[in-house]
Amino acid sequence: MIRPQLLRAIIGVNILTLVVIFATFVYFGIDAPGGGTCVTKFIDFHAIWGAARIALEGQAILAFEREALEQAYSACDQVNMYWLYPAPMVPLVMPFGLLPFMPAFYAFLALSIAALAISMRPFLVGNRAALLAFVSAPAWLPALVIGQVTLLWCAGLLAAISAMRADRPILAGCFIGLLTLKPTLGLLVPVILLADRRYATIGAATVATLVLHLGAMAFYGFDYLPAWITASSIHGASLAENLAVLDAMGSVAVLAAKFGAPARIALLINAAVLLGAAIILWFIWRRFGAHSDGACAALCAAIPLSTPYLWHNDAAFSALTALFLFRAGLQKRSQGWWIIIALLWMGPGLTIWNSYTLQIAGLSPPLIDPVMLFLGFVVSIFFLRTTFKQPTLQREEI
């Protein structure tokens, strides 16, 4: 076992490293709109903040027009920055548009980290060191430096699982309804709910989704829906044509394209992975259900592994896979399993650490992300097969 003193030292060094990397990136890699200057160094939060500013002017639908969006955050030149979220996301991000860019960015990150910590706490009761370690996992770093919603989505998923384990199906359904604000990550959620016979949760999630989306569109105009679909379709088609040159994406499709597969074949390979993961998760969740940490670990690895639209920041799900494998006690079987947990804990953060330190060629998102997620998925299945014998598992306390 790792000694407590060593664990605290590792956590401290990790947090210090993350702070230094984040501060360096903010100083050298982000431009703040305002003061008469224009933006040349972009992050995803520019699009979120710009869409919020547009919405505050009562023209939320204009965020889908690139020129209007770039004007909102003072872009110097046209770049690949888009607003591709459904209508319910608009009122959630609008408060950030009331603040100047950098305070809004820091407030968004503080909210994301707080939500992640709160949602993780029920899974690590009485183990503050582990909670601090998983909240500060390097895997979150790509999402943090660009201001993406990955942490909030993961927090919503953890909250839904907590609610299911507490036998609160309506609350679980409400959290799952919120996950539809980034639907590309939710492809496998209906599979595990059906497999686990969570019919009340499915009903609550359906109602919550309808209320969220129809309510928001009623407020912002029903033209928002076709505008969102059109913008997403154009963006998706553009990505599909350029899979082989995308270095910030880590999907199976991009990896296949990097190895020479034509775009159509690469997407078919990704679809086969999605189908295979859905079938495997069906059997896993049919037998073990939401109370199984191993089943939850498999889900958290399969969600990003299966979607063709996987940006580097969304591979941070590997940290959740590490969390559930840790809860399940993988590390207790032998010291060697700590290496697997550590690799998943680092996840996509490996590429950023590498860029700041060793600069090893080849450690890029298209290679690291799918391999890391596949590793987590396979280890989760192996652990379930060799450890769990009963169809229903009681929640473990660490």
C-alpha positions as CSV (number, residue, x, y, z in Angstrom):
1,M,0.0,0.0,0.0
2,I,1.1,3.6,-0.6
3,R,2.0,5.3,2.7
4,P,-0.1,8.3,3.7
5,Q,2.9,10.6,3.8
6,L,3.9,9.6,0.3
7,L,0.4,10.0,-1.0
8,R,0.1,13.5,0.4
9,A,3.5,14.4,-1.1
10,I,2.3,13.1,-4.6
11,I,-0.9,15.1,-4.3
12,G,0.9,18.2,-3.3
13,V,3.5,18.0,-6.2
14,N,0.6,17.2,-8.6
15,I,-1.4,20.3,-7.6
16,L,1.7,22.5,-7.7
17,T,2.5,21.2,-11.2
18,L,-1.1,21.8,-12.4
19,V,-1.1,25.3,-11.1
20,V,2.2,26.1,-12.8
21,I,1.0,24.7,-16.1
22,F,-2.3,26.4,-15.9
23,A,-0.8,29.8,-15.0
24,T,1.8,29.5,-17.8
25,F,-0.9,28.6,-20.3
26,V,-3.2,31.5,-19.2
27,Y,-0.3,34.0,-19.3
28,F,1.0,33.0,-22.7
29,G,-1.9,31.3,-24.4
30,I,-5.1,33.4,-23.8
31,D,-6.1,36.8,-25.0
32,A,-8.8,38.7,-23.1
33,P,-11.3,40.8,-25.2
34,G,-11.6,44.4,-24.2
35,G,-9.4,47.5,-23.9
36,G,-9.6,48.1,-27.6
37,T,-7.5,45.1,-28.5
38,C,-8.5,42.1,-30.5
39,V,-8.1,38.4,-29.7
40,T,-5.4,36.3,-31.5
41,K,-5.0,33.5,-29.0
42,F,-8.2,31.5,-28.6
43,I,-9.7,29.0,-26.2
44,D,-13.2,27.4,-26.2
45,F,-14.4,29.7,-23.5
46,H,-14.2,32.6,-26.0
47,A,-17.1,31.0,-27.8
48,I,-19.1,30.4,-24.6
49,W,-18.5,34.0,-23.4
50,G,-19.3,35.4,-26.8
51,A,-22.5,33.5,-27.0
52,A,-23.5,34.7,-23.6
53,R,-22.9,38.3,-24.6
54,I,-25.0,37.9,-27.7
55,A,-27.8,36.2,-25.6
56,L,-27.8,39.2,-23.2
57,E,-28.6,41.4,-26.2
58,G,-31.6,39.3,-26.9
59,Q,-30.3,37.6,-30.0
60,A,-29.2,34.2,-28.9
61,I,-29.7,32.6,-32.3
62,L,-27.0,34.9,-33.8
63,A,-24.4,32.9,-31.9
64,F,-24.5,30.3,-34.7
65,E,-23.3,32.9,-37.1
66,R,-19.5,32.9,-36.9
67,E,-19.0,36.5,-37.8
68,A,-21.4,37.6,-35.0
69,L,-19.8,35.3,-32.5
70,E,-16.3,36.4,-33.4
71,Q,-17.3,40.0,-33.1
72,A,-18.8,39.4,-29.7
73,Y,-15.3,38.3,-28.3
74,S,-13.3,40.7,-30.5
75,A,-11.5,38.1,-32.8
76,C,-8.9,39.6,-35.1
77,D,-9.1,36.9,-37.7
78,Q,-11.5,34.1,-38.6
79,V,-10.8,31.0,-36.6
80,N,-12.5,27.7,-36.0
81,M,-14.6,28.8,-33.0
82,Y,-18.3,27.7,-32.9
83,W,-21.3,27.8,-30.7
84,L,-22.9,24.4,-31.0
85,Y,-25.1,24.0,-27.9
86,P,-28.9,23.4,-27.7
87,A,-31.2,26.2,-26.4
88,P,-31.1,25.2,-22.7
89,M,-27.4,25.9,-22.5
90,V,-28.0,29.6,-23.2
91,P,-29.6,30.7,-19.9
92,L,-26.9,28.6,-18.0
93,V,-24.0,30.5,-19.6
94,M,-25.6,34.0,-19.7
95,P,-24.5,35.0,-16.2
96,F,-20.8,34.7,-17.4
97,G,-21.5,37.3,-20.1
98,L,-22.2,39.9,-17.4
99,L,-18.5,39.7,-16.3
100,P,-15.3,40.7,-18.1
101,F,-13.7,37.8,-19.9
102,M,-11.0,36.7,-17.4
103,P,-13.2,37.0,-14.3
104,A,-15.9,35.0,-16.1
105,F,-13.3,32.4,-17.1
106,Y,-12.1,32.0,-13.5
107,A,-15.7,31.9,-12.2
108,F,-16.6,29.2,-14.8
109,L,-13.6,27.1,-13.7
110,A,-14.4,27.5,-10.0
111,L,-17.9,26.4,-10.6
112,S,-16.8,23.4,-12.6
113,I,-14.3,22.3,-10.0
114,A,-16.7,22.8,-7.1
115,A,-19.4,20.8,-9.0
116,L,-17.0,18.0,-9.6
117,A,-15.9,17.9,-6.0
118,I,-19.4,17.9,-4.7
119,S,-20.5,15.1,-7.1
120,M,-17.4,13.0,-6.2
121,R,-17.8,13.3,-2.4
122,P,-20.4,10.5,-2.0
123,F,-18.1,8.1,-3.7
124,L,-15.1,8.9,-1.4
125,V,-16.7,9.3,2.0
126,G,-14.1,9.5,4.7
127,N,-11.1,9.6,2.3
128,R,-10.2,13.3,1.8
129,A,-6.8,12.5,0.3
130,A,-8.4,10.4,-2.4
131,L,-11.1,13.1,-3.0
132,L,-8.4,15.7,-3.4
133,A,-6.4,13.5,-5.7
134,F,-9.2,12.7,-8.1
135,V,-10.5,16.3,-8.2
136,S,-7.0,17.4,-9.1
137,A,-6.4,14.6,-11.6
138,P,-4.2,15.7,-14.5
139,A,-6.9,14.3,-16.8
140,W,-9.0,17.4,-16.2
141,L,-6.2,19.8,-17.3
142,P,-7.1,20.0,-21.1
143,A,-10.7,20.9,-20.2
144,L,-9.6,23.5,-17.6
145,V,-7.1,25.3,-19.8
146,I,-9.6,25.9,-22.6
147,G,-12.7,26.4,-20.4
148,Q,-14.8,23.5,-21.6
149,V,-17.9,22.0,-20.0
150,T,-16.4,18.5,-19.5
151,L,-16.1,18.8,-15.7
152,L,-19.8,19.8,-15.5
153,W,-20.9,16.9,-17.7
154,C,-18.9,14.4,-15.6
155,A,-20.3,16.0,-12.4
156,G,-23.8,15.5,-13.8
157,L,-23.1,11.9,-14.6
158,L,-21.7,11.2,-11.1
159,A,-24.8,12.9,-9.6
160,A,-27.1,10.7,-11.7
161,I,-25.3,7.5,-10.6
162,S,-25.4,8.7,-6.9
163,A,-29.2,9.3,-7.2
164,M,-29.7,5.8,-8.8
165,R,-27.8,4.2,-6.0
166,A,-29.9,6.1,-3.5
167,D,-33.0,4.9,-5.2
168,R,-34.1,8.4,-6.3
169,P,-35.1,7.8,-9.9
170,I,-36.7,11.2,-10.5
171,L,-33.6,13.1,-9.3
172,A,-31.4,10.8,-11.4
173,G,-33.6,11.5,-14.4
174,C,-33.4,15.2,-13.9
175,F,-29.6,15.0,-13.9
176,I,-29.6,12.9,-17.1
177,G,-31.9,15.4,-18.7
178,L,-29.2,18.0,-18.1
179,L,-26.6,15.8,-19.8
180,T,-28.5,16.3,-23.1
181,L,-26.9,19.8,-23.1
182,K,-23.9,18.0,-24.7
183,P,-25.7,15.1,-26.4
184,T,-22.6,13.7,-28.2
185,L,-21.5,12.2,-24.9
186,G,-24.8,10.6,-24.0
187,L,-25.1,7.9,-26.7
188,L,-24.7,5.0,-24.3
189,V,-26.8,6.4,-21.4
190,P,-30.1,5.0,-22.7
191,V,-28.4,1.6,-23.1
192,I,-27.4,1.3,-19.5
193,L,-30.7,2.6,-18.2
194,L,-32.7,0.1,-20.2
195,A,-30.3,-2.7,-19.2
196,D,-30.6,-1.8,-15.5
197,R,-34.4,-1.6,-15.8
198,R,-34.4,2.1,-14.7
199,Y,-37.8,2.8,-16.2
200,A,-38.8,5.5,-13.8
201,T,-35.5,7.3,-14.4
202,I,-36.0,7.0,-18.2
203,G,-39.4,8.6,-17.8
204,A,-38.1,11.4,-15.6
205,A,-35.2,12.0,-18.0
206,T,-37.6,12.2,-20.9
207,V,-39.8,14.7,-19.2
208,A,-36.8,16.7,-18.0
209,T,-35.3,16.8,-21.5
210,L,-38.6,18.0,-23.0
211,V,-39.2,20.6,-20.4
212,L,-35.6,21.9,-20.7
213,H,-35.5,22.1,-24.5
214,L,-39.1,23.1,-25.3
215,G,-39.0,25.7,-22.5
216,A,-35.8,27.2,-23.7
217,M,-36.9,27.2,-27.4
218,A,-40.2,28.8,-26.4
219,F,-38.2,31.6,-24.8
220,Y,-35.6,32.0,-27.5
221,G,-37.7,31.1,-30.5
222,F,-38.3,27.7,-32.2
223,D,-36.0,28.8,-35.0
224,Y,-33.2,28.0,-32.6
225,L,-33.7,24.3,-33.2
226,P,-33.2,24.2,-37.0
227,A,-30.3,26.7,-36.6
228,W,-28.6,24.4,-34.1
229,I,-29.1,21.3,-36.3
230,T,-27.8,23.1,-39.4
231,A,-24.7,24.5,-37.6
232,S,-23.9,21.1,-36.1
233,S,-24.4,19.3,-39.4
234,I,-22.0,21.7,-41.2
235,H,-19.5,21.5,-38.5
236,G,-19.7,17.7,-38.3
237,A,-19.3,17.3,-42.1
238,S,-16.3,19.6,-42.0
239,L,-14.7,17.4,-39.3
240,A,-15.5,14.2,-41.1
241,E,-13.7,15.5,-44.2
242,N,-10.6,16.4,-42.2
243,L,-10.2,13.5,-39.8
244,A,-6.6,12.7,-40.8
245,V,-5.4,16.2,-40.0
246,L,-7.2,16.8,-36.7
247,D,-4.6,16.8,-33.9
248,A,-6.9,18.0,-31.1
249,M,-9.3,15.2,-31.3
250,G,-8.8,11.7,-29.9
251,S,-11.6,9.5,-31.2
252,V,-11.2,6.1,-32.7
253,A,-12.2,7.6,-36.1
254,V,-9.4,10.1,-36.0
255,L,-6.9,7.4,-34.9
256,A,-8.0,5.2,-37.8
257,A,-7.7,8.1,-40.3
258,K,-4.2,8.9,-39.0
259,F,-3.3,5.3,-39.9
260,G,-4.5,5.8,-43.4
261,A,-8.2,4.7,-43.4
262,P,-10.5,6.8,-45.6
263,A,-12.9,9.0,-43.7
264,R,-15.9,6.8,-44.4
265,I,-14.1,3.7,-43.2
266,A,-12.7,5.5,-40.1
267,L,-16.3,6.5,-39.2
268,L,-17.5,3.0,-39.8
269,I,-14.8,1.7,-37.5
270,N,-15.9,4.1,-34.8
271,A,-19.6,3.1,-35.3
272,A,-18.5,-0.6,-34.8
273,V,-16.8,0.4,-31.6
274,L,-20.0,2.2,-30.5
275,L,-22.1,-0.9,-31.3
276,G,-19.7,-3.2,-29.6
277,A,-19.5,-1.0,-26.4
278,A,-23.3,-0.8,-26.3
279,I,-23.6,-4.6,-26.5
280,I,-21.0,-5.2,-23.8
281,L,-22.4,-2.5,-21.5
282,W,-25.9,-4.0,-21.9
283,F,-24.8,-7.3,-20.5
284,I,-22.6,-5.7,-17.8
285,W,-25.4,-3.4,-16.6
286,R,-28.0,-6.1,-16.9
287,R,-26.1,-8.2,-14.5
288,F,-24.5,-5.7,-12.2
289,G,-26.3,-2.4,-12.5
290,A,-25.6,1.1,-11.1
291,H,-24.4,-0.3,-7.7
292,S,-21.4,-1.9,-9.3
293,D,-18.2,0.2,-9.3
294,G,-16.8,-2.0,-12.1
295,A,-19.9,-1.4,-14.3
296,C,-19.6,2.4,-13.7
297,A,-15.9,2.2,-14.6
298,A,-16.7,0.5,-17.9
299,L,-19.4,3.1,-18.6
300,C,-17.0,6.0,-18.0
301,A,-14.4,4.5,-20.3
302,A,-16.9,3.6,-23.0
303,I,-18.7,7.0,-23.2
304,P,-15.8,8.9,-24.8
305,L,-14.3,5.8,-26.5
306,S,-17.5,5.4,-28.5
307,T,-18.2,8.8,-29.8
308,P,-16.6,10.0,-33.1
309,Y,-16.9,13.6,-31.8
310,L,-14.2,13.3,-29.1
311,W,-12.1,16.4,-28.4
312,H,-9.1,16.0,-26.3
313,N,-10.7,17.5,-23.2
314,D,-13.5,15.0,-23.2
315,A,-11.1,12.1,-22.7
316,A,-10.9,13.3,-19.1
317,F,-13.5,10.6,-18.4
318,S,-10.5,8.3,-17.8
319,A,-10.2,9.9,-14.4
320,L,-13.7,8.7,-13.6
321,T,-12.8,5.2,-14.7
322,A,-9.8,5.4,-12.3
323,L,-12.1,6.6,-9.6
324,F,-14.5,3.7,-9.9
325,L,-11.7,1.1,-10.2
326,F,-10.1,2.6,-7.1
327,R,-13.4,2.3,-5.3
328,A,-13.8,-1.3,-6.5
329,G,-10.5,-2.1,-4.9
330,L,-8.4,-2.9,-8.1
331,Q,-5.3,-1.7,-6.3
332,K,-5.7,-4.2,-3.5
333,R,-5.1,-7.1,-5.8
334,S,-1.5,-6.2,-6.3
335,Q,0.7,-3.1,-6.3
336,G,1.0,-3.3,-10.1
337,W,-2.6,-2.3,-10.6
338,W,-1.7,1.2,-9.1
339,I,0.1,1.8,-12.5
340,I,-3.1,1.3,-14.4
341,I,-5.1,3.6,-12.0
342,A,-2.3,6.2,-12.2
343,L,-2.3,6.1,-16.1
344,L,-6.1,6.6,-16.2
345,W,-5.8,9.3,-13.5
346,M,-3.4,11.2,-15.7
347,G,-5.4,10.5,-18.9
348,P,-5.2,13.2,-21.6
349,G,-3.2,15.3,-19.1
350,L,-0.2,13.2,-20.2
351,T,0.0,15.1,-23.5
352,I,0.1,18.5,-21.7
353,W,2.7,17.3,-19.2
354,N,4.7,16.0,-22.1
355,S,4.6,19.3,-24.0
356,Y,5.9,21.1,-20.9
357,T,8.6,18.5,-20.0
358,L,9.9,15.6,-22.0
359,Q,8.4,16.6,-25.4
360,I,8.3,13.0,-26.6
361,A,7.2,12.8,-30.2
362,G,4.0,10.9,-30.8
363,L,2.3,11.6,-27.5
364,S,-0.6,13.3,-29.2
365,P,-4.4,13.1,-28.5
366,P,-5.2,10.9,-31.5
367,L,-2.8,8.3,-30.1
368,I,-3.1,8.7,-26.3
369,D,-6.8,9.2,-25.9
370,P,-8.4,6.1,-27.6
371,V,-5.6,3.9,-26.3
372,M,-6.0,5.1,-22.7
373,L,-9.8,4.8,-22.8
374,F,-9.6,1.3,-24.4
375,L,-7.3,0.3,-21.6
376,G,-9.8,1.5,-19.0
377,F,-12.6,-0.3,-20.7
378,V,-10.7,-3.6,-20.9
379,V,-9.4,-3.4,-17.4
380,S,-13.0,-2.7,-16.1
381,I,-14.4,-5.8,-17.9
382,F,-11.5,-7.9,-16.7
383,F,-12.0,-6.8,-13.1
384,L,-15.8,-7.5,-13.3
385,R,-15.2,-10.9,-14.8
386,T,-12.6,-12.0,-12.2
387,T,-13.9,-10.4,-9.1
388,F,-17.7,-10.0,-9.0
389,K,-19.8,-13.1,-8.7
390,Q,-23.1,-11.8,-7.5
391,P,-25.7,-10.2,-9.9
392,T,-26.1,-7.2,-7.6
393,L,-23.3,-5.6,-5.7
394,Q,-23.5,-3.5,-2.5
395,R,-21.8,-0.1,-2.5
396,E,-18.3,-0.3,-1.2
397,E,-16.9,2.2,1.3
398,I,-13.3,3.1,0.9
